[in-house]
């Protein structure tokens, strides 16, 4: 047909287009145009083109090509010219090793060297690399000479069966056309009829038994013949025993070349595989006719594993088709190797036609190919057996490369396969590390994108979850050669996405091609360069454009009480409001007082003061600490609101926008609030103790005898003041300030945002731990009890203030206090009731003594716990607090006395 139309195509080029994979195949219209071009001089051209176009839309392109060939073969098309075998152009462009030159001078005379592809098979025999234009159009015209179709059918004489048989025959012709053979030399594969009269037991292939002769081409794709009984030939098979040795050798060579491609032949019969599957599914054993000369049979047995491995590889390619981008790329690389193997067989066949091929030469030529095919088969069987796909398949190939260190040729083939298989994975990786984009339809990439999680759609209380939840690693999707760099790969894309969401364009300095190369590991340098670019870009956005350090300074100024005048003025303004029950506190009043205080204090120059606002939490500090540490927010939200004062529920909060919220997220602000609430509560207790000291200064006017009654109360007040002030000094001066300076120094040398997050979290954790707000101790409960007893004592002294004018007080304080409890005082309605275990009949001195015993007991218990913790962990600074409170050993003597009393019973 091509020769008749004088078309600019060859049979090989047309066959290649119709056998291409889906991603490389031309469209239906383009394929039809090719067939129309070569058949435009035929009278029924349009009719056949329309029929082929309909077949292409519903069936395999190879099937459509067979229909096209069948329609013109029925027209008894004769070739315009006929070429003898001797006149055919022989293409000999081999790759010849040194060993083959020494072994065969005849082959050296007819073969020349050509460059060899990295995926080509190492072999001692010449390999032809054919291009579509290498074939002569006139020679191709003889490929499709019509010949009588076989009449014998094993499955009846229906028209459908005849069509199937004709299509099968056409496929054989096409396959032979790709091998540049003339149909005048074509001999269809004989059947096993010749084996029936032999002494050998008849062997039936279950595939051919289960599949009717002339099986439809739709059932066999990927050029997989798989030893089917394609056609029943009526021509008798030659009696192999009656042939001389040379003729036997020629016949066995011919059938062996058929067998290599999976075509069934009569003298080399595949043994039925084990129906249980597994290894037997991809491995074929053969039985050689028992009348073949023994030496020939032994040589055939040496080379037959090549047929088993090659056909097994084709089966695995068919089974793995469409199972992900990596497997599809691997199959494409294997198709290139199959193409090289077919060219190798073409060269051997041409030598056979020139009577230059012997069985010994074929075994010698094919031996390196047998080893390589065996390695490829073993590698693919490992993939198929383990059902490895995507990254797992790349890991398996990488492991095979390491195990082949001693076999350079086989290792090079597996390296070439892995390089091709890794191409789609490396393309996804390149998009991620250079643009922050994931294109992964098959879910094979190591980074998973939860597209529903966006920085502006997260719940308020988990705004920090974007950094952890939007992009995550899938550990089972990481190839072994990227395992060490997986975290860096994840962070690179995350950085680029944050930069993009800040409204900036991601423009890498240079676009580098990323590919896997186990010899040079160039992909490592590309990953490192992309990571450093993304890290520097995001750091610049955070530190320079959004002034992260300025925000951190403001947080320290307000939430860690670093702005002293602002703190005092705010407490003076809000003291009455915060002393009420939390349900009676008006948040709007607090916000107004906060705004007023910010503008009359030195904080008015802070550019970020408007980010600060007041918050009334529904729980006290102990509950909040459990909420943060145990992360049981849902549990605490279900609890009833506690009966607390506004002071116990009050906290400052600081709100920032993206991307500063990556660092100052909700959890970090909540931890700052824990430090603030403890410092703020201690500051309030200190102010109350200072207030009663000021009010009790009237006792200086009393006579020595009258003032002696109040000395114990003043002494207890001073001990309380000393304990609270030293506790504040310890937390603010010895813990927060040193850790802050360390944090600032380390921030000068950060390289990426993860370092910033880690340094900031280390600063908060260190402050929480040394300020006794960690889960490892319950010291914060002891501090809370100390503050509570101090407030009770202050309230008691303030209520007793009216009796200080009477220096000769002899009556009971309780009677006076009962008389003084007037319901007409409006402030008493909101003042918390004092809860003590004191007996109402106690005198003033006895009550002070009981306060003294309770305070001393709590403080000594607190100091004991600190001593125990300090012995277990000497790195903590708790002992500094003990030394400051117990500076003169007063509480040590009390502890010894208490221990002695406990020992004596």
VENBEL-V293264 format. One record per backbone hydrogen bond with DSSP energy under -1.0 kcal/mol. CO is the residue of the C=O (numbers start at 1). NH is the residue of the N-H. If there is no record, write none. Layout:
co;nh
CO;NH
CO;NH
//
This chain:
co;nh
1;5
2;6
2;7
10;14
11;15
12;16
13;17
14;18
15;19
21;25
27;31
28;32
29;33
30;34
31;35
32;36
33;37
34;38
39;42
42;45
44;48
45;49
46;50
47;51
48;52
49;53
50;54
51;55
52;56
53;57
55;58
55;59
60;64
61;65
62;66
63;67
64;68
65;69
66;70
67;71
68;72
69;73
70;74
73;76
94;114
97;101
98;102
99;103
100;104
104;108
105;109
117;120
131;134
136;140
139;142
140;143
158;162
159;163
160;164
161;165
162;166
163;167
164;168
165;169
166;170
167;171
168;172
169;173
170;174
171;175
172;176
173;177
174;178
176;181
177;180
182;185
192;195
193;196
205;209
206;210
207;211
216;219
217;220
221;224
225;228
228;230
229;214
240;243
244;248
245;249
246;250
247;251
248;252
249;253
250;254
251;255
252;256
253;257
254;258
255;259
256;260
258;261
258;263
259;262
262;227
267;289
269;287
274;277
277;280
278;281
279;282
285;271
287;269
289;292
293;297
294;298
295;299
296;300
297;301
298;302
299;303
300;304
303;306
304;308
305;309
306;310
307;311
308;312
309;313
310;314
311;315
312;316
313;317
314;318
315;319
316;320
320;323
324;328
325;329
326;330
327;331
328;332
329;333
330;334
331;335
332;336
333;337
334;338
335;339
336;340
337;341
338;342
339;343
340;344
341;345
342;346
343;347
344;348
345;349
346;350
347;351
348;352
349;353
350;354
351;356
352;355
358;362
359;363
360;364
361;365
362;366
363;367
365;124
366;370
367;371
368;372
369;373
370;374
371;375
372;376
373;377
374;378
375;379
376;380
377;381
378;382
379;383
380;384
381;385
382;386
383;388
389;392
390;394
391;395
392;396
393;397
394;398
395;399
396;400
397;401
398;402
399;403
404;407
407;411
408;412
409;413
410;414
411;415
412;416
413;417
414;418
415;419
416;420
417;421
418;422
422;426
423;427
424;428
425;429
426;430
427;431
428;432
429;433
430;434
431;435
431;437
432;436
446;474
448;472
449;451
450;453
454;457
459;462
460;463
462;465
465;469
466;470
470;450
472;448
474;477
475;478
479;482
483;486
485;489
486;490
487;491
488;492
489;493
490;494
491;495
492;496
493;497
494;498
495;499
496;500
497;501
499;504
500;503
517;521
521;524
522;526
523;527
524;528
525;529
526;530
527;531
528;532
529;533
530;534
531;535
532;536
533;537
534;538
535;539
536;540
537;541
538;542
539;543
540;544
540;545
541;546
542;548
547;551
548;552
549;553
550;554
551;555
552;556
553;557
554;558
555;559
556;562
557;563
562;564
563;567
564;568
565;569
566;570
567;571
568;572
569;573
570;574
571;575
574;578
575;579
577;580
578;647
580;646
581;584
586;590
587;591
588;592
589;593
590;594
591;595
592;596
593;597
594;598
595;599
597;601
601;604
602;605
603;606
606;609
608;611
609;612
611;655
613;653
615;651
620;624
621;625
622;626
623;627
624;628
625;629
626;630
632;636
633;637
642;644
644;582
646;650
649;617
651;615
653;613
657;660
657;661
659;662
660;663
660;664
663;665
665;669
666;670
667;671
668;672
669;673
670;674
671;675
672;676
673;677
674;678
675;679
676;680
677;681
678;682
679;683
680;684
681;685
682;686
683;687
684;688
685;689
686;690
687;691
688;692
689;693
690;694
691;695
692;696
696;699
697;700
698;701
699;702
703;707
706;709
707;710
710;714
711;715
712;716
713;717
714;718
715;719
716;720
717;721
718;722
719;723
720;724
721;725
722;726
723;727
724;728
725;729
726;730
727;731
728;732
729;733
729;734
731;736
732;737
735;739
736;740
737;741
738;742
739;743
740;744
741;745
742;746
743;747
746;749
752;756
753;757
754;758
755;759
756;760
757;761
758;762
759;763
760;764
761;765
762;766
763;767
764;768
765;769
766;770
767;771
768;773
769;772
779;783
780;784
781;785
782;786
783;787
784;788
785;789
786;790
787;791
788;792
789;793
790;794
791;795
792;796
793;797
794;798
795;799
796;800
800;803
801;804
803;806
806;809
812;816
813;817
814;818
815;819
816;820
820;822
822;825
826;829
839;842
843;847
844;848
845;849
846;850
847;851
848;852
849;853
850;854
851;855
852;856
853;857
854;858
855;859
856;860
857;861
858;862
859;863
860;864
861;865
862;866
863;867
864;868
865;869
866;870
867;871
868;872
869;873
877;880
878;882
879;883
880;884
881;885
882;886
889;893
890;894
891;895
892;896
893;897
894;898
895;899
896;900
897;901
898;902
899;903
900;904
//
